[in-house]
Amino acid sequence: MRPIVLIHGYSAESKNSDPGSIKGIYGSMPQALRTLYGNTGVVEIDLSRYVSLEDGLHLDDISRAFDRALHSADYTHLLSHGFDVIIHSTGALVIRNWLRKFSPRPSPLNNLIYLAGANLGSGWAHIGKGQLAKWGRLVFQTGTERGIRVLDALELGSTETIDLHLFFTEATNSLDQVYKVREHIIVGSQADVSWFEAPVRYAREDGSDGVVRVAASNLNFIYCKLGATAEALALGWRSVSAELESNLARAGVRSVYYEVKRLSIPGQDDRPELPFAIPYECAHSGDLGIVTGEGCRPQVLKLIEQAIASDDGNWQERVAFFENETSTTYAQVSTRQKPSFWPWSSDPRNQYDKHAQVIFRLRDQDGRPINHFDIFFDSLEVARKTSKPFDELVEDHHLNDKSPNVITFYLRVETFDTDQNLWVNQLDQAGVTYLEITATEPETNSVRYVPLRLRLSKAELKQWIQPHRTTIFDIELLRIPGPEVFIISKQ
């Protein structure tokens, strides 16, 4: 039996290692695990014993501190004999960053279990400091420090975090093939009703646990890179200007100047699909918390047991097991009725509506960020009486504060239909949609960006935008200088 290392998440800031402090972070989870695996099988590594969430600390500092802890006399046996890890919330970024920067290949870490891992961000990371101090007490575990640089990595659409995850999609950095790490994802979709009083949409957002969106926790993300075609590279200044005018006017014949350069989908091209499950009535923290809550504990422990028992031979079988647990959860949710005390207009089953997160990151062909752009989903060809315009699926969007060339959209993909008593995919009603992107360089008139217009059929929409998943679009727009920028004159 390998030791199990527990790593806590954001704001679980007890700086002591006494039993009372540990219980404040993990609840009775360590004892439940010891009941299963014995008293010596669980090692709590509370990162706050090494670093706290002070504003000057970076994610790299925390990952390095974890590595130093592993090399200390108390824990060197983990490196030599191997260990498993259970993380909560922000711990997901800590452990993935440790794997990228410090772990040997193959890694001594074998089975990695994410409990509500904030893998692709949290809306809480970019709300105001005053709001976080006032309302964060409802959803976080008593912490008082904010950790600005850590929150930068947690903000929706963080370039740093996107690059961290894309690193492992490369064949030479594959977690399962090169590092020999088997990942498992568990996250709830039930915000605690007591948090609904907060004037913060992310505390009661459908499709999330009140802190982390299901789609943002799920590492089965889709990656698509779009770049210029050969035809676009040959365009002259006048042609680019005319094409831009047509796109801005949204009229006339418009050409296709971009194509897919890379598409990465879990389950294809040697990229495995990771086991992913949603337990019933499971929030981020508190009485319903995935770590501290007692109600969802049996189902969470059932999933953890399966994950800990994973090996190279049975790991992919866990995908079906985890999917079955999610199906069981949704079967329970479908029978819910709106309780008499429920003061909100929505059906409580909509809390489990299946959302998708769509991230656009815009750069030019030289890799420079493009900060002034428009993105439009054109469904004008759709018959409005029988179809749903794509933009009606969008529930939230966020422009990253640190990287304003990255924007994140949140879409309600599957919603509960009370007549059919099941979740229906709204993309089935979307029809043909055009993705349109234009950009400008406000400091000069001597630069044009070739506009992007891409036709997406219903089948392509459903391939690229999936329930409970994030899709990352890396857009490389072609930047063209005007003829006056450099002139050669014959003498």
ChimeraX attribute file (.defattr): number of C-alpha atoms within 10 A of each C-alpha:
attribute: neighborCount
match mode: 1-to-1
recipient: residues
	/A:1	12
	/A:2	18
	/A:3	18
	/A:4	26
	/A:5	21
	/A:6	22
	/A:7	24
	/A:8	25
	/A:9	24
	/A:10	22
	/A:11	23
	/A:12	23
	/A:13	24
	/A:14	21
	/A:15	15
	/A:16	12
	/A:17	14
	/A:18	9
	/A:19	8
	/A:20	11
	/A:21	16
	/A:22	19
	/A:23	16
	/A:24	15
	/A:25	22
	/A:26	24
	/A:27	20
	/A:28	17
	/A:29	19
	/A:30	22
	/A:31	15
	/A:32	14
	/A:33	17
	/A:34	16
	/A:35	11
	/A:36	12
	/A:37	16
	/A:38	13
	/A:39	12
	/A:40	11
	/A:41	18
	/A:42	21
	/A:43	19
	/A:44	16
	/A:45	20
	/A:46	24
	/A:47	25
	/A:48	18
	/A:49	14
	/A:50	15
	/A:51	16
	/A:52	21
	/A:53	24
	/A:54	14
	/A:55	13
	/A:56	11
	/A:57	15
	/A:58	18
	/A:59	21
	/A:60	15
	/A:61	15
	/A:62	24
	/A:63	24
	/A:64	18
	/A:65	19
	/A:66	22
	/A:67	18
	/A:68	14
	/A:69	17
	/A:70	16
	/A:71	14
	/A:72	11
	/A:73	8
	/A:74	9
	/A:75	14
	/A:76	14
	/A:77	14
	/A:78	19
	/A:79	16
	/A:80	9
	/A:81	11
	/A:82	17
	/A:83	22
	/A:84	24
	/A:85	23
	/A:86	24
	/A:87	22
	/A:88	26
	/A:89	28
	/A:90	27
	/A:91	25
	/A:92	25
	/A:93	28
	/A:94	25
	/A:95	24
	/A:96	20
	/A:97	20
	/A:98	19
	/A:99	21
	/A:100	18
	/A:101	13
	/A:102	16
	/A:103	17
	/A:104	13
	/A:105	15
	/A:106	14
	/A:107	18
	/A:108	19
	/A:109	24
	/A:110	22
	/A:111	23
	/A:112	25
	/A:113	24
	/A:114	27
	/A:115	27
	/A:116	35
	/A:117	29
	/A:118	30
	/A:119	29
	/A:120	28
	/A:121	28
	/A:122	25
	/A:123	19
	/A:124	22
	/A:125	20
	/A:126	18
	/A:127	12
	/A:128	10
	/A:129	12
	/A:130	9
	/A:131	13
	/A:132	19
	/A:133	14
	/A:134	11
	/A:135	16
	/A:136	22
	/A:137	14
	/A:138	20
	/A:139	23
	/A:140	19
	/A:141	19
	/A:142	15
	/A:143	16
	/A:144	16
	/A:145	14
	/A:146	18
	/A:147	19
	/A:148	18
	/A:149	15
	/A:150	24
	/A:151	22
	/A:152	23
	/A:153	26
	/A:154	26
	/A:155	26
	/A:156	31
	/A:157	30
	/A:158	26
	/A:159	18
	/A:160	13
	/A:161	21
	/A:162	18
	/A:163	10
	/A:164	17
	/A:165	18
	/A:166	14
	/A:167	15
	/A:168	19
	/A:169	18
	/A:170	12
	/A:171	14
	/A:172	11
	/A:173	15
	/A:174	17
	/A:175	24
	/A:176	18
	/A:177	17
	/A:178	15
	/A:179	21
	/A:180	18
	/A:181	22
	/A:182	23
	/A:183	21
	/A:184	28
	/A:185	24
	/A:186	25
	/A:187	31
	/A:188	31
	/A:189	29
	/A:190	28
	/A:191	29
	/A:192	22
	/A:193	13
	/A:194	12
	/A:195	18
	/A:196	17
	/A:197	12
	/A:198	15
	/A:199	11
	/A:200	18
	/A:201	15
	/A:202	21
	/A:203	26
	/A:204	22
	/A:205	23
	/A:206	24
	/A:207	26
	/A:208	31
	/A:209	30
	/A:210	31
	/A:211	28
	/A:212	30
	/A:213	33
	/A:214	35
	/A:215	30
	/A:216	28
	/A:217	29
	/A:218	25
	/A:219	25
	/A:220	22
	/A:221	26
	/A:222	19
	/A:223	19
	/A:224	17
	/A:225	17
	/A:226	19
	/A:227	20
	/A:228	21
	/A:229	15
	/A:230	11
	/A:231	11
	/A:232	18
	/A:233	13
	/A:234	9
	/A:235	14
	/A:236	13
	/A:237	17
	/A:238	11
	/A:239	13
	/A:240	20
	/A:241	19
	/A:242	13
	/A:243	20
	/A:244	21
	/A:245	14
	/A:246	16
	/A:247	21
	/A:248	14
	/A:249	9
	/A:250	12
	/A:251	9
	/A:252	10
	/A:253	8
	/A:254	15
	/A:255	15
	/A:256	14
	/A:257	20
	/A:258	22
	/A:259	14
	/A:260	12
	/A:261	14
	/A:262	11
	/A:263	14
	/A:264	20
	/A:265	19
	/A:266	16
	/A:267	11
	/A:268	10
	/A:269	10
	/A:270	13
	/A:271	19
	/A:272	18
	/A:273	17
	/A:274	20
	/A:275	25
	/A:276	26
	/A:277	25
	/A:278	28
	/A:279	25
	/A:280	26
	/A:281	21
	/A:282	31
	/A:283	29
	/A:284	30
	/A:285	26
	/A:286	19
	/A:287	16
	/A:288	23
	/A:289	26
	/A:290	30
	/A:291	28
	/A:292	22
	/A:293	21
	/A:294	17
	/A:295	15
	/A:296	20
	/A:297	21
	/A:298	12
	/A:299	17
	/A:300	24
	/A:301	17
	/A:302	12
	/A:303	24
	/A:304	21
	/A:305	14
	/A:306	15
	/A:307	24
	/A:308	21
	/A:309	12
	/A:310	20
	/A:311	14
	/A:312	12
	/A:313	7
	/A:314	12
	/A:315	19
	/A:316	16
	/A:317	11
	/A:318	19
	/A:319	17
	/A:320	13
	/A:321	16
	/A:322	24
	/A:323	15
	/A:324	15
	/A:325	20
	/A:326	19
	/A:327	15
	/A:328	14
	/A:329	20
	/A:330	19
	/A:331	13
	/A:332	13
	/A:333	18
	/A:334	18
	/A:335	10
	/A:336	11
	/A:337	10
	/A:338	13
	/A:339	9
	/A:340	6
	/A:341	6
	/A:342	11
	/A:343	8
	/A:344	9
	/A:345	7
	/A:346	10
	/A:347	14
	/A:348	19
	/A:349	23
	/A:350	19
	/A:351	20
	/A:352	28
	/A:353	23
	/A:354	25
	/A:355	28
	/A:356	27
	/A:357	28
	/A:358	25
	/A:359	25
	/A:360	20
	/A:361	23
	/A:362	25
	/A:363	19
	/A:364	16
	/A:365	15
	/A:366	10
	/A:367	10
	/A:368	11
	/A:369	17
	/A:370	22
	/A:371	18
	/A:372	13
	/A:373	14
	/A:374	11
	/A:375	13
	/A:376	14
	/A:377	16
	/A:378	20
	/A:379	19
	/A:380	12
	/A:381	12
	/A:382	17
	/A:383	13
	/A:384	12
	/A:385	6
	/A:386	10
	/A:387	17
	/A:388	18
	/A:389	22
	/A:390	23
	/A:391	14
	/A:392	11
	/A:393	19
	/A:394	16
	/A:395	13
	/A:396	13
	/A:397	15
	/A:398	17
	/A:399	19
	/A:400	18
	/A:401	15
	/A:402	13
	/A:403	18
	/A:404	19
	/A:405	20
	/A:406	24
	/A:407	20
	/A:408	21
	/A:409	20
	/A:410	21
	/A:411	26
	/A:412	23
	/A:413	23
	/A:414	23
	/A:415	18
	/A:416	20
	/A:417	14
	/A:418	11
	/A:419	6
	/A:420	8
	/A:421	10
	/A:422	17
	/A:423	19
	/A:424	16
	/A:425	19
	/A:426	19
	/A:427	22
	/A:428	15
	/A:429	17
	/A:430	24
	/A:431	20
	/A:432	21
	/A:433	23
	/A:434	18
	/A:435	14
	/A:436	18
	/A:437	21
	/A:438	19
	/A:439	21
	/A:440	19
	/A:441	15
	/A:442	10
	/A:443	7
	/A:444	8
	/A:445	10
	/A:446	14
	/A:447	18
	/A:448	21
	/A:449	22
	/A:450	28
	/A:451	29
	/A:452	28
	/A:453	20
	/A:454	19
	/A:455	14
	/A:456	17
	/A:457	14
	/A:458	15
	/A:459	13
	/A:460	12
	/A:461	18
	/A:462	17
	/A:463	11
	/A:464	21
	/A:465	22
	/A:466	23
	/A:467	19
	/A:468	27
	/A:469	23
	/A:470	29
	/A:471	24
	/A:472	23
	/A:473	19
	/A:474	19
	/A:475	23
	/A:476	23
	/A:477	27
	/A:478	23
	/A:479	21
	/A:480	19
	/A:481	14
	/A:482	16
	/A:483	13
	/A:484	8
	/A:485	8
	/A:486	8
	/A:487	7
	/A:488	7
	/A:489	5
	/A:490	4
	/A:491	3
